[in-house]
Amino acid sequence: MIESPTAEGMIIISENLIIFLITKLYLFKSFLISRPLSVGRRTVPIEIPNNAKGS
């Protein structure tokens, strides 16, 4: 009986972590898109996985 609330708490914490990471990635992508000048050097490593998926 004592373990169930801790398990639920862990699930809630993991869900919050996933949501936090997704929002952080979304903000990071939107930041890169809104600043193409700063993206100039970073486009090369970003395009590599896309080419790997295409092939």
Summary of the structure (lengths in Angstrom):
residues: 55
radius of gyration: 18.2
end to end distance: 51.8
largest distance: 56.3
contacts: 99
relative contact order: 0.07
helix: 87%
strand: 0%
